[in-house]
Amino acid sequence: MSSSQNLRRPNGLSRRGVVLGMAGLTLTAACGNGVGNTNAATIDARVDATLNEMFASFPNTVEIAEKSVGMLVMPLITEAGFGFGGGYGRGALRINGVTVDYYSAVKGSAGLQIGAQQYAHVLFFMTQAALSEFRTSSGWAAGAGLEYVVSDQGDSIAADTNTLRSPILAAVFGQAGLLVGATLEGTKYTRIIP
């Protein structure tokens, strides 16, 4: 091996090896978010705590929850990135206050990003059609058209008549970490069996 190749590959590592190593660290961090337990009772307890925190911190979400036909509650999403990033968490879909299914949320991203963060979020399904589409999908992805009722800065947005007409509303709260601006765009939700 020439000396110039040694300069590009210290200790025998290539760029691909470094990128794959960082991806592995990201996945390890995401899986260690405390929600990786497959016990349904544990997920339900965390969902209850998350809803209690949201209702206490953002009173406007009480009315939205009462008018929704279902809520997907994700107690903890962990995201980490170093160039490439990813996130993971588990939660439950509740209809009329009862858990009907469990879901995982997975998010991948690329671009200039370094850091990690954790946050909770709730999707409010305001129409039966939106809820049915979500439940029958083999892997539903959040798009850019989500209407946020709690912003990524923790600000509460009033639940006015126009907001309540949106098919799906989102609340993102409880952020902790170094990445700024939690967004659900690109997050993929898949039904799981705990």
Wavefront OBJ file of the C-alpha trace (Angstrom):
o trace
v 0.000 0.000 0.000
v 1.385 3.431 -0.893
v 1.916 6.140 1.690
v -0.888 8.240 0.139
v -3.337 5.358 0.660
v -2.253 5.147 4.303
v -3.042 8.852 4.720
v -6.569 8.347 3.440
v -7.162 5.230 5.511
v -5.781 5.665 8.995
v -5.740 2.395 10.900
v -7.153 0.646 7.834
v -10.543 2.435 8.004
v -12.261 3.685 4.889
v -14.864 6.424 4.639
v -17.467 3.744 4.111
v -16.354 2.067 7.336
v -16.650 5.323 9.245
v -20.124 6.028 7.793
v -21.306 2.489 8.545
v -19.872 2.750 12.055
v -21.755 6.005 12.664
v -24.950 4.440 11.307
v -24.469 1.590 13.767
v -23.999 4.050 16.631
v -27.145 5.891 15.558
v -29.169 2.685 15.551
v -27.723 1.658 18.894
v -28.674 5.020 20.397
v -32.149 4.805 18.901
v -32.754 1.313 20.213
v -31.573 2.296 23.671
v -34.288 4.924 24.098
v -36.106 3.039 26.844
v -39.129 2.324 24.685
v -37.553 -0.729 23.079
v -39.259 -2.994 25.611
v -41.674 -5.319 23.849
v -43.963 -5.542 26.851
v -47.404 -4.133 25.949
v -48.129 -3.116 29.549
v -44.930 -1.038 29.647
v -45.801 0.722 26.392
v -49.343 1.424 27.654
v -48.013 2.868 30.926
v -45.686 5.177 28.989
v -48.534 6.205 26.695
v -50.668 7.108 29.750
v -47.826 9.188 31.230
v -47.246 10.947 27.903
v -50.923 11.859 27.539
v -51.048 13.156 31.120
v -47.976 15.332 30.477
v -49.362 16.658 27.194
v -52.797 17.507 28.633
v -51.225 19.262 31.640
v -48.670 21.213 29.591
v -50.851 22.029 26.578
v -54.525 22.339 27.617
v -55.612 22.977 24.006
v -54.897 19.299 23.265
v -57.727 18.139 25.576
v -60.391 19.496 23.207
v -58.550 18.113 20.192
v -58.329 14.660 21.800
v -62.047 14.718 22.599
v -62.904 15.549 18.965
v -60.485 13.047 17.423
v -61.523 9.573 16.283
v -58.153 8.121 17.317
v -54.694 9.067 18.596
v -51.293 7.557 17.933
v -49.150 8.239 21.009
v -45.372 7.864 20.722
v -43.922 8.383 24.232
v -40.285 8.656 23.219
v -38.540 9.015 19.884
v -34.754 9.099 19.957
v -32.940 10.663 17.016
v -29.191 10.766 16.519
v -27.074 11.838 13.610
v -23.605 12.472 12.353
v -24.085 13.319 8.679
v -26.621 10.515 8.352
v -29.217 10.176 11.063
v -32.057 8.068 12.249
v -34.709 7.818 14.885
v -36.796 5.125 16.523
v -39.566 4.685 19.060
v -42.654 2.643 19.944
v -46.159 3.622 20.925
v -49.838 2.788 20.769
v -52.907 3.688 18.746
v -55.837 4.553 20.994
v -59.465 4.697 19.925
v -62.011 5.843 22.516
v -59.264 5.706 25.150
v -58.455 2.025 24.481
v -55.255 0.688 22.897
v -56.130 -1.134 19.668
v -52.673 -1.536 18.069
v -48.989 -0.924 18.742
v -46.682 0.865 16.313
v -43.023 1.580 15.754
v -41.796 4.852 14.282
v -38.627 4.903 12.190
v -37.023 7.972 10.677
v -33.947 8.285 8.493
v -32.287 11.434 7.234
v -29.180 12.667 5.479
v -27.523 16.051 5.416
v -25.639 18.364 7.707
v -26.574 17.178 11.207
v -24.648 16.331 14.319
v -26.236 15.551 17.654
v -29.081 13.724 19.294
v -32.505 14.515 20.700
v -35.503 12.853 22.263
v -39.125 13.913 22.091
v -42.688 12.637 22.358
v -45.429 13.137 19.832
v -49.103 12.451 19.305
v -50.979 12.201 16.019
v -54.662 13.106 16.282
v -56.822 11.517 13.582
v -59.693 13.949 13.092
v -61.583 11.980 10.418
v -62.538 8.348 10.128
v -61.077 8.288 6.603
v -57.635 9.428 7.836
v -57.683 6.854 10.640
v -58.759 4.061 8.270
v -56.023 4.954 5.776
v -53.438 4.877 8.563
v -54.624 1.522 9.926
v -54.811 -0.240 6.552
v -51.425 0.992 5.339
v -48.530 -1.457 5.480
v -46.260 1.423 6.472
v -47.664 4.941 6.717
v -45.262 7.877 6.311
v -45.864 11.347 7.740
v -45.819 14.029 5.062
v -45.085 17.725 5.012
v -48.816 18.534 5.191
v -49.236 17.732 8.888
v -50.853 20.533 10.892
v -49.049 21.067 14.219
v -51.046 22.042 17.332
v -47.945 22.146 19.542
v -44.910 23.527 17.747
v -41.392 22.132 17.941
v -40.541 25.047 20.234
v -43.185 23.938 22.750
v -45.644 26.700 21.855
v -49.310 25.807 22.086
v -51.434 26.682 19.080
v -55.144 27.359 19.517
v -57.515 24.659 18.332
v -59.681 26.814 16.094
v -62.341 25.656 13.657
v -59.936 25.653 10.695
v -57.319 23.607 12.573
v -59.908 21.018 13.612
v -60.853 20.477 9.947
v -57.415 19.060 9.137
v -57.542 15.251 8.809
v -54.445 14.696 10.978
v -53.013 16.998 13.641
v -49.675 16.567 15.395
v -48.275 17.579 18.774
v -44.489 17.358 19.263
v -43.271 18.109 22.777
v -40.809 17.249 25.516
v -37.704 17.837 23.390
v -34.356 17.255 25.013
v -31.066 17.214 23.195
v -28.884 18.993 20.705
v -30.765 18.775 17.395
v -33.136 21.700 16.856
v -36.595 21.577 15.317
v -38.147 18.153 15.697
v -40.347 17.355 12.723
v -42.327 14.257 11.870
v -41.880 14.561 8.112
v -40.491 11.316 6.729
v -41.305 9.278 9.842
v -42.662 5.851 8.911
v -45.126 4.090 11.215
v -45.533 0.314 11.130
v -47.845 -1.898 13.187
v -45.966 -4.206 15.567
v -46.852 -7.042 17.916
v -45.337 -6.339 21.360
l 1 2 3 4 5 6 7 8 9 10 11 12 13 14 15 16 17 18 19 20 21 22 23 24 25 26 27 28 29 30 31 32 33 34 35 36 37 38 39 40 41 42 43 44 45 46 47 48 49 50 51 52 53 54 55 56 57 58 59 60 61 62 63 64 65 66 67 68 69 70 71 72 73 74 75 76 77 78 79 80 81 82 83 84 85 86 87 88 89 90 91 92 93 94 95 96 97 98 99 100 101 102 103 104 105 106 107 108 109 110 111 112 113 114 115 116 117 118 119 120 121 122 123 124 125 126 127 128 129 130 131 132 133 134 135 136 137 138 139 140 141 142 143 144 145 146 147 148 149 150 151 152 153 154 155 156 157 158 159 160 161 162 163 164 165 166 167 168 169 170 171 172 173 174 175 176 177 178 179 180 181 182 183 184 185 186 187 188 189 190 191 192 193 194
